[in-house]
Amino acid sequence: MILPFFYILLIMVCILPLLPGMLGILSASLSYMPPIGLDTLSFNGYISVFEWSGIWHSISLTISSAFISTLISCLITFIILQSTWQLSVWKKIEPLLSPLLAMPHVAFAIGFAFLFSPTGIVARLLNPVGDFNFPVIINDAINVGLILVLIIKEVPFLLLMSISIMQQLNVDQTAKIAASLGYQRHQIWWKCIFPQWLKKIRFPLLAVIAYSVSVVDVSLIIGATNPPTFAVLVWQWFSDPDIQLQPRAGAGAIILLVICFLLIAFHRFLEWGITTYCRHWQISGRMGLRLPGLAFFTAGASIVALSLPVMVLWSVAQRWRFPDLLPSTFTFRFWNSEWGTLLPVITDSVIIAIISATIALAFALLGHEFKIKYKWHIPSLLIAIPMLVPQLSLLFGLQVSALYFSSDSYWFWVIWAHVFFSFPYIFLALDGPWRSFDQRLTQTGLSLGKSPWHCWIKIKLPLLLPAMLYAWAIGISVSLAQYLPTQMLGAGRIMTLTTEAVALSSGFDRRITALYGLWQALLPFIFFSLTIFIGRFYSYRPHLNLTTRKVAGNEPINTKSQHSHS
């Protein structure tokens, strides 16, 4: 009875809050908020939204940036796979995906701004070439900078999600058959592999759409400002000190949710049109683009890599005049003066991340074990809703619900919110390893008289520990990157690296901004490196170096211990 009890607890903590979250935001949008004296249903919130000056421009910015960034990210991901998959260069790309994903969006946005602002590193490098005005892509009116940042950050995510998908597709056999018909490699990939890949990458693309529609922190740093994207505008309405205007914010959150669903529906329509309805291009025998996928990946990875040393330079720059390539004077004065303030922020960020990721990992393990034992589980789509729905559309309802319990327990609510948004990532990261685990190993241990707990500790844990540690690091990275949950449920009283970096990026001293952005980038990388090191060290221990071979039918399982390092 212990496992079902904890599974019910999992549902209460990570699934059921979806209901008050949606009901809370719906009631707020209809001006029904009894705690602040609004007890009459009306559409005044929606009316005030569309009366706002520049609202349609703001909505168009959100739709265009989300659609363009998702479309280009999808195409670049496939182009990289087309150019590198099963080639020797892919073995060099795959290990780089985790470090690229470890860089939080906010930290990268700060580094990107330092690189491509009108006085950034790129402008300094091009200045000797000639006197020209460097194009403004930071806080520009059409969100070029925001689109580029989203593309560069989402491509590694889609590549990582594509690894398991490409392993499911029978690429070798498809390529051989198509080649025998006279197709070249690039034509094979577009005509035969792309339709299959596009259907299977659907879920990660939906997550990318939802994030692109609802992104607030990155938009505050490099997005358009007058007017901002619709998500930023809704966040500004939420932050309005006049609580009587909250129905407008609630209505904006519902409209944001509708925009997200419309873009998801449009994506499904495009997918159906490309793969099912308009199939002439697949059999025409002519179309097949050969594009430099490796060059795309190299360019994106280089920009991410360069953002770190740029932030390091700015954090130790005493004086750095344009167009000098390097600071004229270096100093650690800002490190020394800010360390007393920065250390508590780092400590709070790490504590929240470790606690929330550990709880979310425990829930994910319970969920997978419950699924194996009882052959029943909550649908993965329901678990993934926090990834597929704009955060603003859930958080306001959760914030209102928190008022009915204990409004001043800020640490509790922030940690719970981080668990709520980290759990789907950890659960889905463990789904593949749990599916691939051979349950006959556990059955063999049980047949020898060992308890289920003993079999789990001695057999399953050693084999799946690297995957568990990697999922834990993903949870920590997700927690460290949370901006809106910390701000809304913490009521601005809990400071993390993300909240401080976003606040400092809006016109404060670049040296201080670089300092916070640098630490926000380093912490996830430290945790990813630590978990990889521990996982490899643990796997190489002699008594854990087990090998199994595939068995067929009722053939007994043959396992043997190898007492020499590989």
RODO-2510 file (C-alpha; in nm, 4 decimals, decimal comma):
residues 566
     n   res          X          Y          Z
     1     m     0,0000     0,0000     0,0000
     2     i     0,2999     0,2324     0,0287
     3     l     0,3453     0,2785    -0,3473
     4     p    -0,0221     0,3683    -0,4160
     5     f    -0,0173     0,6151    -0,1260
     6     f     0,2829     0,7987    -0,2663
     7     y     0,1345     0,7867    -0,6155
     8     i    -0,1762     0,9611    -0,4821
     9     l     0,0561     1,2175    -0,3226
    10     l     0,2250     1,2625    -0,6620
    11     i    -0,1131     1,3302    -0,8221
    12     m    -0,2019     1,5817    -0,5510
    13     v     0,1274     1,7719    -0,5810
    14     c     0,2012     1,7578    -0,9550
    15     i    -0,1297     1,6938    -1,1363
    16     l    -0,4298     1,8204    -0,9400
    17     p    -0,2976     2,1814    -0,9179
    18     l    -0,3730     2,2068    -1,2897
    19     l    -0,7419     2,2260    -1,2008
    20     p    -0,7273     2,5239    -0,9600
    21     g    -0,4703     2,6825    -1,1880
    22     m    -0,7076     2,6858    -1,4844
    23     l    -1,0192     2,7595    -1,2799
    24     g    -0,8444     3,0420    -1,0967
    25     i    -0,7317     3,2181    -1,4127
    26     l    -1,0729     3,1661    -1,5773
    27     s    -1,2594     3,3151    -1,2811
    28     a    -1,0145     3,6063    -1,2647
    29     s    -1,0649     3,6783    -1,6346
    30     l    -1,4408     3,6971    -1,5679
    31     s    -1,3849     3,9474    -1,2843
    32     y    -1,4812     3,6954    -1,0139
    33     m    -1,2235     3,7308    -0,7347
    34     p    -1,3982     3,7385    -0,3929
    35     p    -1,0712     3,7851    -0,1937
    36     i    -1,0334     4,1355    -0,3445
    37     g    -1,4017     4,2238    -0,3459
    38     l    -1,4904     4,1260    -0,7040
    39     d    -1,7914     3,8938    -0,6822
    40     t    -1,9828     3,9711    -1,0036
    41     l    -1,9160     3,7951    -1,3327
    42     s    -1,8396     4,0261    -1,6238
    43     f    -1,6304     4,0589    -1,9397
    44     n    -1,4751     4,3881    -1,8341
    45     g    -1,1302     4,2262    -1,8225
    46     y    -1,1463     4,1241    -2,1879
    47     i    -1,2857     4,4633    -2,2868
    48     s    -0,9994     4,6445    -2,1117
    49     v    -0,7447     4,4159    -2,2818
    50     f    -0,8586     4,5087    -2,6316
    51     e    -0,8871     4,8738    -2,5382
    52     w    -0,5154     4,8805    -2,4568
    53     s    -0,3154     5,0876    -2,7033
    54     g    -0,0972     4,8723    -2,9274
    55     i    -0,2541     4,5427    -2,8201
    56     w    -0,2738     4,3991    -3,1726
    57     h     0,0867     4,4918    -3,2428
    58     s     0,1881     4,3164    -2,9227
    59     i    -0,0095     4,0038    -3,0119
    60     s     0,1378     4,0007    -3,3629
    61     l     0,4894     4,0208    -3,2162
    62     t     0,4171     3,7181    -2,9990
    63     i     0,2680     3,5138    -3,2832
    64     s     0,5406     3,6014    -3,5324
    65     s     0,8338     3,5425    -3,2963
    66     a     0,6914     3,2104    -3,1722
    67     f     0,6016     3,0796    -3,5181
    68     i     0,9208     3,1919    -3,6950
    69     s     1,1549     3,0687    -3,4191
    70     t     0,9807     2,7290    -3,4005
    71     l     0,9733     2,6836    -3,7789
    72     i     1,3402     2,7755    -3,8268
    73     s     1,4457     2,5665    -3,5251
    74     c     1,2658     2,2645    -3,6708
    75     l     1,4247     2,3073    -4,0154
    76     i     1,7764     2,3680    -3,8789
    77     t     1,7477     2,0639    -3,6532
    78     f     1,6573     1,8409    -3,9462
    79     i     1,9264     1,9933    -4,1662
    80     i     2,1873     1,9167    -3,8991
    81     l     2,0613     1,5586    -3,8713
    82     q     2,0614     1,5235    -4,2503
    83     s     2,4238     1,6378    -4,2720
    84     t     2,5722     1,4572    -3,9717
    85     w     2,3635     1,1603    -3,8551
    86     q     2,5532     0,8283    -3,8599
    87     l     2,8675     1,0107    -3,9707
    88     s     3,1801     1,0491    -3,7602
    89     v     3,1068     1,4173    -3,6995
    90     w     2,7856     1,3257    -3,5123
    91     k     2,9962     1,1624    -3,2407
    92     k     3,1476     1,5053    -3,1803
    93     i     2,8125     1,6861    -3,1841
    94     e     2,6228     1,4606    -2,9440
    95     p     2,8443     1,5224    -2,6353
    96     l     2,8065     1,8984    -2,6878
    97     l     2,4265     1,8957    -2,6596
    98     s     2,4165     1,8701    -2,2789
    99     p     2,6523     2,1664    -2,2176
   100     l     2,4544     2,3734    -2,4689
   101     l     2,1285     2,2871    -2,2934
   102     a     2,2815     2,3578    -1,9526
   103     m     2,3150     2,7265    -2,0398
   104     p     1,9961     2,8944    -1,9069
   105     h     1,8007     3,1136    -2,1455
   106     v     1,8481     3,4243    -1,9290
   107     a     2,2258     3,3815    -1,9007
   108     f     2,2559     3,3244    -2,2739
   109     a     2,0338     3,6248    -2,3489
   110     i     2,2664     3,8443    -2,1419
   111     g     2,5735     3,7074    -2,3205
   112     f     2,3993     3,7422    -2,6572
   113     a     2,3243     4,1077    -2,5808
   114     f     2,6906     4,1668    -2,4918
   115     l     2,7905     4,0107    -2,8253
   116     f     2,5433     4,1740    -3,0644
   117     s     2,4472     4,5076    -2,9102
   118     p     2,5543     4,8195    -3,1070
   119     t     2,8563     4,8443    -2,8739
   120     g     2,9058     4,4682    -2,8390
   121     i     3,1985     4,2475    -2,9313
   122     v     3,0845     4,1903    -3,2899
   123     a     3,0469     4,5642    -3,3509
   124     r     3,3939     4,6209    -3,2025
   125     l     3,5424     4,3558    -3,4329
   126     l     3,3757     4,5056    -3,7415
   127     n     3,4565     4,8660    -3,6566
   128     p     3,8059     4,8647    -3,8182
   129     v     3,6530     4,7340    -4,1442
   130     g     3,4577     5,0514    -4,2075
   131     d     3,2374     5,3152    -4,0567
   132     f     2,8832     5,1813    -4,0641
   133     n     2,5888     5,1556    -3,8282
   134     f     2,5675     4,8110    -3,6680
   135     p     2,2128     4,6747    -3,7068
   136     v     2,0094     4,6906    -3,3873
   137     i     1,8797     4,3446    -3,2957
   138     i     1,8652     4,3936    -2,9184
   139     n     1,5269     4,5335    -2,8070
   140     d     1,4456     4,5928    -3,1744
   141     a     1,0921     4,6578    -3,2908
   142     i     1,0468     4,3275    -3,4783
   143     n     1,2089     4,0920    -3,2241
   144     v     1,4977     3,9729    -3,4411
   145     g     1,7207     3,9280    -3,1362
   146     l     1,4544     3,7345    -2,9460
   147     i     1,3934     3,5047    -3,2438
   148     l     1,7663     3,4336    -3,2815
   149     v     1,8081     3,3545    -2,9113
   150     l     1,5103     3,1184    -2,9166
   151     i     1,6427     2,9414    -3,2275
   152     i     1,9938     2,8970    -3,0892
   153     k     1,8596     2,7596    -2,7597
   154     e     1,5879     2,5354    -2,9016
   155     v     1,7954     2,3599    -3,1695
   156     p     2,0081     2,1638    -2,9142
   157     f     1,6873     2,0636    -2,7328
   158     l     1,5297     1,9341    -3,0529
   159     l     1,8533     1,7556    -3,1479
   160     l     1,8609     1,5819    -2,8106
   161     m     1,4958     1,4793    -2,8465
   162     s     1,5711     1,3534    -3,1997
   163     i     1,8319     1,1015    -3,0851
   164     s     1,5760     0,8493    -2,9600
   165     i     1,3514     0,9246    -3,2578
   166     m     1,6273     0,8563    -3,5120
   167     q     1,7071     0,5306    -3,3340
   168     q     1,3442     0,4231    -3,3827
   169     l     1,3475     0,5006    -3,7551
   170     n     1,5004     0,2380    -3,9799
   171     v     1,7343     0,4861    -4,1447
   172     d     1,9837     0,2338    -4,2847
   173     q     1,7277     0,0159    -4,4631
   174     t     1,5351     0,3191    -4,5902
   175     a     1,8532     0,4727    -4,7271
   176     k     1,9572     0,1494    -4,9016
   177     i     1,6194     0,1014    -5,0709
   178     a     1,5954     0,4660    -5,1772
   179     a     1,9559     0,4665    -5,3009
   180     s     1,8816     0,1611    -5,5143
   181     l     1,6108     0,3711    -5,6822
   182     g     1,8623     0,6379    -5,7718
   183     y     1,8045     0,8907    -5,4940
   184     q     2,0978     1,0771    -5,3423
   185     r     2,1531     1,1133    -4,9671
   186     h     1,9989     1,4598    -4,9341
   187     q     1,6944     1,3548    -5,1400
   188     i     1,6495     1,0414    -4,9284
   189     w     1,6453     1,2436    -4,6111
   190     w     1,3920     1,4990    -4,7320
   191     k     1,1559     1,2560    -4,9078
   192     c     1,1754     0,9484    -4,6837
   193     i     1,3134     1,0437    -4,3412
   194     f     1,1674     1,3934    -4,2945
   195     p     0,7942     1,2940    -4,2978
   196     q     0,8574     1,0194    -4,0421
   197     w     1,0755     1,2417    -3,8228
   198     l     0,8290     1,5330    -3,8326
   199     k     0,5487     1,3177    -3,6912
   200     k     0,7608     1,1831    -3,4082
   201     i     0,9133     1,5208    -3,3126
   202     r     0,5616     1,6607    -3,2654
   203     f     0,5625     1,6687    -2,8852
   204     p     0,8978     1,8513    -2,8439
   205     l     0,7855     2,1025    -3,1083
   206     l     0,4670     2,1698    -2,9123
   207     a     0,6767     2,2364    -2,6024
   208     v     0,8908     2,4782    -2,8041
   209     i     0,5784     2,6601    -2,9271
   210     a     0,4399     2,6933    -2,5738
   211     y     0,7685     2,8298    -2,4409
   212     s     0,8132     3,0730    -2,7291
   213     v     0,4616     3,2124    -2,6813
   214     s     0,4935     3,2595    -2,3058
   215     v     0,8592     3,3579    -2,2621
   216     v     0,8891     3,6627    -2,0363
   217     d     1,2403     3,6741    -1,8899
   218     v     1,4268     3,6582    -2,2216
   219     s     1,1812     3,9052    -2,3774
   220     l     1,2473     4,1512    -2,0960
   221     i     1,6216     4,1360    -2,1735
   222     i     1,6376     4,1452    -2,5539
   223     g     1,2789     4,1624    -2,6824
   224     a     1,0813     4,4545    -2,8182
   225     t     0,9860     4,7171    -2,5607
   226     n     0,7276     4,9514    -2,7141
   227     p     0,5067     4,7610    -2,7298
   228     p     0,6530     4,4425    -2,5767
   229     t     0,5444     4,0900    -2,6591
   230     f     0,2007     3,9981    -2,5301
   231     a     0,3420     3,7706    -2,2567
   232     v     0,5460     4,0615    -2,1169
   233     l     0,2422     4,2864    -2,1380
   234     v     0,0335     4,0360    -1,9398
   235     w     0,3134     4,0101    -1,6824
   236     q     0,3166     4,3884    -1,6470
   237     w    -0,0593     4,3813    -1,5869
   238     f    -0,0129     4,1134    -1,3213
   239     s     0,2445     4,3360    -1,1523
   240     d     0,0160     4,6398    -1,1462
   241     p    -0,0192     4,7654    -0,7853
   242     d    -0,3929     4,8277    -0,8381
   243     i    -0,5389     4,4842    -0,7621
   244     q    -0,8750     4,5924    -0,9026
   245     l    -0,7143     4,5656    -1,2475
   246     q    -0,6306     4,1966    -1,2041
   247     p    -0,9231     4,0845    -1,4259
   248     r    -0,7421     4,2463    -1,7185
   249     a    -0,4352     4,0365    -1,6399
   250     g    -0,6497     3,7239    -1,6069
   251     a    -0,8147     3,7918    -1,9417
   252     g    -0,4725     3,8477    -2,0975
   253     a    -0,3539     3,5109    -1,9639
   254     i    -0,6562     3,3372    -2,1172
   255     i    -0,5913     3,5114    -2,4500
   256     l    -0,2264     3,4001    -2,4280
   257     l    -0,3475     3,0429    -2,3764
   258     v    -0,5752     3,0726    -2,6808
   259     i    -0,2843     3,2043    -2,8904
   260     c    -0,0747     2,9054    -2,7827
   261     f    -0,3504     2,6581    -2,8728
   262     l    -0,4064     2,8269    -3,2098
   263     l    -0,0363     2,8003    -3,2949
   264     i    -0,0344     2,4352    -3,1866
   265     a    -0,3401     2,3706    -3,4068
   266     f    -0,1713     2,5494    -3,6973
   267     h     0,1393     2,3336    -3,6477
   268     r    -0,0737     2,0195    -3,6604
   269     f    -0,2383     2,1490    -3,9777
   270     l     0,1007     2,2103    -4,1401
   271     e     0,2225     1,8677    -4,0333
   272     w    -0,0868     1,7034    -4,1810
   273     g    -0,0509     1,9023    -4,5020
   274     i     0,3179     1,8194    -4,5450
   275     t     0,3056     1,4507    -4,4534
   276     t    -0,0435     1,3406    -4,5601
   277     y    -0,2305     1,5787    -4,7903
   278     c     0,0312     1,7413    -5,0140
   279     r     0,2563     1,4437    -5,0892
   280     h     0,3424     1,5275    -5,4478
   281     w     0,6800     1,6681    -5,3400
   282     q     0,7697     1,3276    -5,1966
   283     i     0,7235     1,1436    -5,5266
   284     s     0,8216     1,4163    -5,7731
   285     g     1,1798     1,2937    -5,7881
   286     r     1,3237     1,6428    -5,8105
   287     m     1,3111     1,8206    -5,4756
   288     g     1,5990     1,7694    -5,2326
   289     l     1,8042     2,0422    -5,0711
   290     r     2,1638     1,9926    -4,9628
   291     l     2,2295     2,2494    -4,6880
   292     p     2,5318     2,2975    -4,4585
   293     g     2,3935     2,1510    -4,1363
   294     l     2,7345     2,1318    -3,9684
   295     a     2,7892     2,5026    -4,0352
   296     f     2,4554     2,5864    -3,8692
   297     f     2,5441     2,3853    -3,5593
   298     t     2,8941     2,5294    -3,5407
   299     a     2,7612     2,8839    -3,5642
   300     g     2,5047     2,8323    -3,2888
   301     a     2,7435     2,6491    -3,0577
   302     s     3,0099     2,9145    -3,1126
   303     i     2,7723     3,1952    -3,0126
   304     v     2,6773     3,0083    -2,6939
   305     a     3,0428     2,9376    -2,6160
   306     l     3,1511     3,2982    -2,6785
   307     s     2,8854     3,4384    -2,4467
   308     l     3,0678     3,2986    -2,1421
   309     p     3,4100     3,4666    -2,1938
   310     v     3,2330     3,7915    -2,2845
   311     m     3,0508     3,7876    -1,9495
   312     v     3,3792     3,7067    -1,7748
   313     l     3,5448     4,0076    -1,9419
   314     w     3,2621     4,2419    -1,8488
   315     s     3,2641     4,1224    -1,4870
   316     v     3,6321     4,2229    -1,4463
   317     a     3,6298     4,5330    -1,6693
   318     q     3,7069     4,8596    -1,4933
   319     r     3,6946     5,0626    -1,8144
   320     w     3,5976     4,9400    -2,1588
   321     r     3,5457     5,2142    -2,4129
   322     f     3,4069     5,1583    -2,7591
   323     p     3,5563     5,0455    -3,0017
   324     d     3,8374     4,8869    -2,7936
   325     l     3,8455     4,5079    -2,8265
   326     l     3,9538     4,4593    -2,4650
   327     p     3,9048     4,6589    -2,1459
   328     s     4,1759     4,9151    -2,0838
   329     t     4,1691     4,8395    -1,7100
   330     f     4,0841     4,5189    -1,5237
   331     t     3,9607     4,4985    -1,1671
   332     f     3,7954     4,2580    -0,9230
   333     r     3,6266     4,5460    -0,7433
   334     f     3,2796     4,4427    -0,8582
   335     w     3,3367     4,0838    -0,7505
   336     n     3,4463     4,2012    -0,4079
   337     s     3,1718     4,4601    -0,3628
   338     e     2,8893     4,2342    -0,4835
   339     w     3,0012     3,9077    -0,3259
   340     g     2,8259     3,9793     0,0037
   341     t     2,4979     4,0246    -0,1848
   342     l     2,5601     3,7592    -0,4482
   343     l     2,6487     3,4700    -0,2152
   344     p     2,3080     3,4574    -0,0374
   345     v     2,1364     3,4696    -0,3777
   346     i     2,3502     3,1802    -0,5048
   347     t     2,2834     2,9868    -0,1843
   348     d     1,9072     3,0362    -0,2034
   349     s     1,9041     2,9419    -0,5730
   350     v     2,0992     2,6209    -0,5120
   351     i     1,8922     2,5221    -0,2075
   352     i     1,5637     2,5695    -0,3937
   353     a     1,6981     2,3858    -0,6998
   354     i     1,8346     2,0861    -0,5056
   355     i     1,5221     2,0440    -0,2913
   356     s     1,2766     2,0818    -0,5777
   357     a     1,4755     1,8593    -0,8187
   358     t     1,5171     1,5896    -0,5527
   359     i     1,1451     1,5865    -0,4708
   360     a     1,0534     1,5862    -0,8403
   361     l     1,2993     1,2989    -0,9037
   362     a     1,1463     1,0975    -0,6188
   363     f     0,7979     1,1530    -0,7636
   364     a     0,9198     1,0562    -1,1118
   365     l     1,0713     0,7318    -0,9804
   366     l     0,7499     0,6520    -0,7954
   367     g     0,5483     0,7214    -1,1082
   368     h     0,7533     0,4889    -1,3256
   369     e     0,7618     0,2099    -1,0667
   370     f     0,3868     0,2396    -1,0145
   371     k     0,3356     0,2129    -1,3912
   372     i     0,5441    -0,1047    -1,4071
   373     k     0,3804    -0,2729    -1,1066
   374     y     0,0148    -0,1849    -1,1626
   375     k     0,0140    -0,1494    -1,5459
   376     w    -0,1675     0,1831    -1,5101
   377     h    -0,0479     0,5400    -1,5114
   378     i    -0,1522     0,8969    -1,5737
   379     p    -0,1317     0,9821    -1,9454
   380     s     0,1993     1,1408    -2,0395
   381     l     0,0140     1,4256    -2,2103
   382     l    -0,1493     1,5214    -1,8801
   383     i     0,1875     1,5115    -1,7026
   384     a     0,3371     1,7334    -1,9737
   385     i     0,0697     2,0048    -1,9563
   386     p     0,2979     2,2403    -1,7551
   387     m     0,5360     2,2203    -2,0533
   388     l     0,2630     2,2759    -2,3128
   389     v     0,0694     2,5590    -2,1481
   390     p     0,1994     2,9147    -2,0972
   391     q     0,3199     2,9543    -1,7386
   392     l     0,1285     3,2791    -1,6922
   393     s    -0,1957     3,0958    -1,7727
   394     l    -0,1389     2,8590    -1,4806
   395     l     0,0524     3,0621    -1,2261
   396     f    -0,2069     3,3297    -1,1649
   397     g    -0,4690     3,0681    -1,0779
   398     l    -0,2191     2,8914    -0,8535
   399     q    -0,1299     3,2211    -0,6884
   400     v    -0,4968     3,2929    -0,6162
   401     s    -0,5389     2,9395    -0,4793
   402     a    -0,2379     2,9876    -0,2502
   403     l    -0,4112     3,2871    -0,0925
   404     y    -0,6767     3,0550     0,0507
   405     f    -0,4162     2,8497     0,2382
   406     s    -0,1133     3,0395     0,3649
   407     s    -0,0208     3,3484     0,1687
   408     d     0,3012     3,4206     0,3609
   409     s     0,4700     3,0773     0,3229
   410     y     0,6788     3,2023     0,0340
   411     w     0,9555     2,9420     0,0499
   412     f     0,7038     2,6579     0,0557
   413     w     0,5084     2,7894    -0,2433
   414     v     0,8207     2,8666    -0,4490
   415     i     0,9678     2,5199    -0,3894
   416     w     0,6337     2,3595    -0,4698
   417     a     0,6073     2,5630    -0,7934
   418     h     0,9589     2,4555    -0,8938
   419     v     0,8663     2,0913    -0,8244
   420     f     0,5489     2,1369    -1,0306
   421     f     0,7384     2,2668    -1,3349
   422     s     1,0469     2,0418    -1,2967
   423     f     0,8548     1,7157    -1,2598
   424     p     0,7459     1,6794    -1,6272
   425     y     1,1031     1,7235    -1,7514
   426     i     1,2434     1,4681    -1,5069
   427     f     0,9606     1,2192    -1,5654
   428     l     1,0001     1,2313    -1,9433
   429     a     1,3819     1,2173    -1,9177
   430     l     1,3487     0,8863    -1,7279
   431     d     1,0842     0,7419    -1,9593
   432     g     1,3320     0,6028    -2,2139
   433     p     1,5701     0,4370    -1,9632
   434     w     1,2776     0,2825    -1,7722
   435     r     1,1255     0,1456    -2,0921
   436     s     1,4564    -0,0046    -2,2058
   437     f     1,5346    -0,1694    -1,8705
   438     d     1,5049    -0,5479    -1,8918
   439     q     1,2532    -0,6434    -1,6210
   440     r     1,3748    -1,0038    -1,6321
   441     l     1,6800    -0,8966    -1,4345
   442     t     1,4532    -0,7986    -1,1446
   443     q     1,2453    -1,1146    -1,1889
   444     t     1,5604    -1,3226    -1,1615
   445     g     1,6495    -1,1536    -0,8327
   446     l     1,2986    -1,2099    -0,6981
   447     s     1,3163    -1,5794    -0,7947
   448     l     1,6274    -1,6094    -0,5806
   449     g     1,4312    -1,5037    -0,2737
   450     k     1,5333    -1,1387    -0,2585
   451     s     1,2834    -0,8702    -0,1637
   452     p     1,1619    -0,6182    -0,4256
   453     w     1,3417    -0,3395    -0,2406
   454     h     1,6680    -0,5377    -0,2339
   455     c     1,6385    -0,6114    -0,6084
   456     w     1,5744    -0,2452    -0,6819
   457     i     1,8764    -0,1303    -0,4806
   458     k     2,1192    -0,3999    -0,5973
   459     i     2,0115    -0,4490    -0,9607
   460     k     1,8057    -0,1637    -1,0990
   461     l     1,9642     0,1318    -0,9212
   462     p     2,3241     0,0606    -1,0342
   463     l     2,2173     0,0193    -1,3971
   464     l     1,9917     0,3259    -1,4090
   465     l     2,1859     0,5552    -1,1770
   466     p     2,3512     0,7561    -1,4610
   467     a     2,0095     0,8224    -1,6154
   468     m     1,8678     0,9213    -1,2748
   469     l     2,1554     1,1599    -1,2094
   470     y     2,1172     1,3145    -1,5540
   471     a     1,7433     1,3624    -1,4975
   472     w     1,8204     1,5182    -1,1571
   473     a     2,0600     1,7623    -1,3228
   474     i     1,7891     1,8500    -1,5760
   475     g     1,5530     1,9215    -1,2863
   476     i     1,8111     2,1458    -1,1204
   477     s     1,8691     2,3301    -1,4480
   478     v     1,4933     2,3825    -1,4935
   479     s     1,4601     2,5079    -1,1360
   480     l     1,7523     2,7480    -1,1667
   481     a     1,5926     2,8966    -1,4794
   482     q     1,2471     2,9595    -1,3284
   483     y     1,1543     3,3277    -1,3300
   484     l     0,7763     3,3667    -1,3192
   485     p     0,7081     3,0963    -1,0534
   486     t     0,9655     3,2545    -0,8229
   487     q     0,8367     3,6066    -0,8776
   488     m     0,4660     3,5308    -0,8511
   489     l     0,4498     3,2738    -0,5718
   490     g     0,7447     3,4293    -0,3896
   491     a     0,5790     3,7732    -0,4115
   492     g     0,9194     3,9255    -0,4891
   493     r     1,0515     3,8277    -0,1446
   494     i     1,2716     3,5399    -0,2617
   495     m     1,5660     3,6348    -0,4779
   496     t     1,7329     3,3890    -0,7132
   497     l     1,9994     3,4343    -0,9771
   498     t     1,7363     3,4391    -1,2507
   499     t     1,5157     3,7050    -1,0935
   500     e     1,8153     3,9241    -1,0096
   501     a     1,9770     3,8814    -1,3528
   502     v     1,6549     3,9858    -1,5281
   503     a     1,6121     4,2846    -1,2986
   504     l     1,9739     4,3974    -1,3443
   505     s     1,9653     4,3579    -1,7237
   506     s     1,7226     4,6480    -1,7650
   507     g     1,9779     4,9268    -1,7715
   508     f     2,1937     4,8556    -1,4653
   509     d     2,5746     4,8384    -1,4672
   510     r     2,6896     4,5833    -1,7276
   511     r     2,9577     4,4558    -1,4918
   512     i     2,7063     4,3572    -1,2252
   513     t     2,4716     4,2100    -1,4861
   514     a     2,7588     4,0035    -1,6287
   515     l     2,8456     3,8795    -1,2802
   516     y     2,4954     3,7477    -1,2136
   517     g     2,4580     3,6101    -1,5664
   518     l     2,7919     3,4314    -1,5385
   519     w     2,6972     3,2577    -1,2153
   520     q     2,3596     3,1612    -1,3542
   521     a     2,5349     2,9993    -1,6508
   522     l     2,7976     2,8235    -1,4379
   523     l     2,5708     2,6571    -1,1807
   524     p     2,3809     2,4253    -1,4214
   525     f     2,7088     2,3383    -1,5940
   526     i     2,8621     2,2489    -1,2561
   527     f     2,5709     2,0208    -1,1680
   528     f     2,5680     1,8530    -1,5114
   529     s     2,9446     1,7920    -1,4895
   530     l     2,9125     1,6592    -1,1349
   531     t     2,6365     1,4151    -1,2212
   532     i     2,8204     1,2880    -1,5302
   533     f     3,1370     1,2353    -1,3253
   534     i     2,9535     1,0530    -1,0452
   535     g     2,7599     0,8388    -1,2932
   536     r     3,0727     0,7302    -1,4786
   537     f     3,2670     0,6682    -1,1586
   538     y     2,9860     0,4566    -1,0181
   539     s     2,9408     0,2640    -1,3436
   540     y     3,3103     0,1760    -1,3626
   541     r     3,3150     0,0133    -1,0180
   542     p     3,4124    -0,3518    -1,0734
   543     h     3,1196    -0,5134    -0,8942
   544     l     2,8742    -0,3089    -1,0989
   545     n     3,0287    -0,3779    -1,4383
   546     l     2,7552    -0,6142    -1,5531
   547     t     2,6929    -0,7233    -1,9075
   548     t     2,3780    -0,8773    -2,0451
   549     r     2,3084    -1,0345    -2,3778
   550     k     1,9864    -1,0395    -2,5702
   551     v     1,7794    -1,3501    -2,5183
   552     a     1,5090    -1,4991    -2,7326
   553     g     1,1977    -1,6884    -2,6376
   554     n     1,2272    -1,8658    -2,3011
   555     e     1,6062    -1,8813    -2,3079
   556     p     1,7447    -1,8154    -1,9568
   557     i     1,9103    -1,4834    -1,8885
   558     n     2,2874    -1,5030    -1,8711
   559     t     2,4562    -1,2368    -1,6632
   560     k     2,8104    -1,2428    -1,5394
   561     s     3,0247    -1,0127    -1,3354
   562     q     3,3431    -0,8796    -1,4856
   563     h     3,6123    -0,7854    -1,2369
   564     s     3,8305    -0,5835    -1,4700
   565     h     3,7915    -0,2253    -1,5765
   566     s     3,6843    -0,1733    -1,9356
***
